[in-house]
């Protein structure tokens, strides 16, 4: 379904206990107002803030003890 701007919307998928997967390319605005970009076709955004490469996921969430 096209947006009012003629582009199709980006698709994002929240995964249980994992990252948010977003169809790329993407530009992410960080808390401090700076931006980072990725031109990959699929980007994994960190949802747990444990990643050493935040905002990109580095699978650090896997080290969390399961409750």
N, C-alpha and C positions, 0 to 999 in steps of 0.2 A: 504494500500500500504506500503510495508516494506521500511525502510530507508536503506542506504548502510551498516548500522551496524546491520541489521537484526531485528531491533525493529520497531514496528509501531509508527508513529509520534504521539505526544501528540495532543489532540484536545483542542482548546481554543475558547471561544465564548465571544465576546464583547457585553454587554447588554446596551441598551439605558438608560442613566442616572443611571447606576448601576455599579456593579463590572465586572471584567473579570473572567469568569468561566473557570477553567482549570482542565482537567482530571488528577487526582493525581496518584501516589505520585509526589510531586514537590520539587525542591530546588530553592530558589529565592536568587539571588545575589543583595544585597542592594547597595546604592550609596557609602557607605564607604568601600565596598569590603567584608563585612561580609555576611554570608549566613544563611538563615533560611530554615527549611524543614517542610513538612507536609506529612504524609503518608495516609491522607484521600483519598477516591476515587474521590471526587470532591472538588476543592478548589476555594474560591472566593477571588480574588486579588483586593484590593482597587485601584480604578482608580481616585478618587477625592482627595486623601491624607488627608481626614478628620478623618479617622479611628484612634481610640485610640490604636488599635492593628495592625497598619500598619506593614507589607504589606497586612495583612489579612483584609478583609472587615468586619466591625461590623455594617453595615447599616446606618452609619452616613450620607451618601448621601441623605437619605430620609428627613433629616431636612433642606435641602437646599430649599430656596424659589423658586418656579417655576416662570420663566420669561414669 
